[in-house]
Amino acid sequence: YKTNKYKMPLLDMIGVDACQRSFCIAFAFLSGEAEEDFIWALDRLRSMYDMCGASHPSVVLTDRCLACMNAVAHCLPGSISLLCLWHANKAVLAYCRPAFVRREGDEQSIEKWTEFFGYWFAIVNSIDEEAYNRQLDELERRYVPEYVDEVSYIKQTWLNLYKEKLVKAWVDQHAHFGNNVTSRVEGIHALLKG
């Protein structure tokens, strides 16, 4: 990222096939990371699809970059816009884990963190709205008031605004190549140790 000699951001656009294999679609060096920069790149991508007579993507995943999300809505209005669970997990890990794990060798705090992150994972993997509400209530019951900032971060930054773009109950309503979008990665152990 920004390691080229011009220090320009590189937008890497990839696709995922029906067998969950990724492939490169396009790359674009951007002059910045404003909405108009993403619109420029996505307009070029859309024109390639149109030129080849190909259907536009049915689903587009992004991180929580508002400029990119807005550009997707502008350039590919027929595509369902979702959030990448891997990026969300990394953000929750970076924000919340320090409150639990103050010293790396402290097994008890690592176990507490593992349990907390497990609750987050259960929430995003909720199969329906009832399970989602139950998991969220359990997270609040278990961790408020001791970890109120971390619970608030999860609710305010991710769930209140983006549950329909992130939580399995809503995300799995959108099929891509006949598969549910969220073939959930079992990378929780790697994130917990990260």
C-alpha positions in Angstrom: 0.0 0.0 0.0 1.4 3.3 -1.1 4.8 1.7 -1.8 5.1 2.8 -5.4 7.5 5.6 -6.2 4.6 8.2 -6.6 3.1 7.2 -3.2 -0.3 6.8 -4.9 -3.0 4.5 -3.4 -3.6 1.3 -5.4 -7.2 0.2 -5.7 -7.2 -3.6 -6.3 -10.5 -4.8 -7.7 -10.9 -8.6 -7.4 -13.7 -11.0 -8.1 -14.7 -14.3 -6.5 -15.9 -17.2 -8.6 -18.5 -19.9 -7.7 -15.7 -22.0 -6.1 -14.7 -19.1 -3.8 -11.5 -18.5 -5.7 -10.4 -14.9 -6.2 -9.1 -13.4 -9.4 -7.9 -10.0 -10.5 -10.3 -7.8 -12.4 -8.5 -4.5 -12.5 -6.0 -2.3 -10.7 -6.0 1.5 -10.6 -3.6 4.0 -9.1 -5.6 6.8 -7.6 -4.6 10.4 -7.1 -6.2 10.3 -3.6 -8.9 8.5 -1.7 -11.8 10.9 -2.1 -15.1 9.8 -3.4 -14.4 11.3 -6.9 -11.2 9.2 -7.1 -13.2 6.0 -6.5 -15.9 7.2 -8.9 -13.2 7.7 -11.6 -11.9 4.1 -11.1 -15.3 2.5 -10.9 -16.5 4.4 -13.9 -13.6 2.9 -15.9 -14.5 -0.6 -14.5 -18.1 -0.2 -15.4 -17.2 0.9 -19.0 -15.1 -2.3 -19.4 -18.1 -4.4 -18.4 -20.3 -2.5 -20.8 -17.8 -2.7 -23.6 -17.6 -6.5 -23.2 -21.3 -6.8 -22.8 -20.9 -8.4 -19.4 -23.3 -8.0 -16.5 -22.3 -5.7 -13.7 -21.3 -7.4 -10.5 -24.3 -8.5 -8.5 -22.5 -7.9 -5.1 -19.7 -5.6 -4.2 -17.8 -5.9 -1.0 -15.7 -3.0 0.4 -14.2 -2.0 3.7 -15.9 0.7 5.7 -14.4 3.5 3.6 -17.4 5.9 3.1 -15.9 7.4 -0.1 -15.6 4.0 -1.7 -19.1 2.9 -0.5 -20.6 6.1 -2.0 -18.8 5.6 -5.2 -20.1 2.0 -5.5 -23.6 3.2 -5.0 -23.1 5.9 -7.6 -21.3 3.8 -10.3 -22.9 0.4 -9.8 -26.4 1.2 -8.5 -27.8 -2.2 -9.4 -25.1 -4.0 -7.3 -25.7 -5.0 -3.7 -23.1 -3.2 -1.5 -21.8 -5.2 1.5 -19.0 -4.9 4.0 -16.0 -7.2 4.1 -16.2 -9.3 7.3 -12.4 -9.7 7.3 -11.9 -5.9 7.5 -14.6 -5.6 10.2 -12.9 -8.4 12.3 -9.6 -6.6 12.0 -11.1 -3.3 13.1 -12.8 -4.9 16.1 -9.6 -6.7 17.0 -7.5 -3.5 16.8 -10.0 -1.4 18.8 -11.2 -3.8 21.4 -8.4 -6.2 22.1 -6.1 -3.8 24.0 -8.8 -3.3 26.7 -8.7 -7.0 27.4 -5.0 -8.0 26.8 -2.7 -5.6 28.7 0.2 -8.1 28.9 0.7 -10.8 26.3 1.5 -13.6 28.8 -1.7 -13.0 30.9 -3.7 -16.1 30.1 -6.8 -15.0 32.0 -7.1 -11.7 30.0 -6.4 -13.6 26.7 -9.3 -16.0 27.6 -11.6 -13.0 28.4 -10.7 -11.5 25.0 -11.3 -14.8 23.2 -14.7 -15.0 24.8 -15.6 -11.4 23.9 -14.5 -11.8 20.3 -16.5 -15.0 20.2 -19.6 -13.0 21.1 -18.8 -10.6 18.2 -18.4 -13.5 15.9 -21.7 -15.0 17.1 -23.4 -11.7 16.4 -22.2 -11.4 12.8 -23.0 -15.0 12.2 -26.6 -14.7 13.4 -28.8 -16.7 11.1 -31.9 -14.5 11.7 -33.0 -11.3 13.3 -34.1 -13.1 16.5 -30.7 -14.7 16.9 -29.0 -11.3 16.2 -31.0 -9.6 18.9 -30.4 -12.4 21.4 -26.6 -12.4 20.7 -26.4 -8.6 21.0 -28.4 -8.6 24.3 -26.1 -11.2 25.6 -23.0 -9.2 24.7 -24.4 -6.1 26.5 -25.4 -8.1 29.5 -22.0 -9.8 29.8 -19.7 -6.8 29.1 -21.5 -3.6 30.2 -20.4 -1.6 32.2 -16.9 -3.0 32.5 -16.3 -2.8 28.7 -18.8 -0.2 27.8 -16.5 1.5 25.3 -15.8 -1.7 23.4 -19.5 -2.7 23.3 -20.4 0.9 22.2 -17.8 0.7 19.4 -19.3 -2.5 18.1 -22.8 -1.1 18.2 -22.1 2.5 17.0 -19.4 1.8 14.4 -20.7 -1.4 13.0 -24.1 -2.8 13.9 -26.3 0.3 14.2 -25.2 1.6 10.8 -24.3 -1.5 8.9 -25.9 -4.7 10.2 -27.6 -5.2 6.9 -24.3 -5.1 5.1 -22.4 -7.3 7.6 -24.6 -9.7 9.6 -25.3 -13.1 8.1 -29.1 -12.8 8.6 -29.2 -10.0 6.1 -26.1 -10.6 4.0 -27.0 -14.2 3.1 -30.2 -13.0 1.4 -28.0 -12.0 -1.6 -26.8 -14.8 -3.7 -23.7 -14.5 -5.9 -23.1 -17.3 -8.5 -25.9 -19.2 -6.7 -24.0 -19.2 -3.4 -24.5 -17.1 -0.3 -22.1 -14.3 -0.1 -20.9 -15.1 3.4 -19.1 -18.4 3.1 -17.7 -17.3 6.5 -14.0 -17.7 6.9 -12.9 -19.7 9.9 -10.1 -17.3 10.5 -11.2 -16.4 14.1 -8.2 -18.2 15.6 -5.8 -16.3 13.4 -7.4 -13.0 14.4 -7.4 -13.9 18.1 -3.7 -14.6 18.1 -3.0 -11.5 15.9 
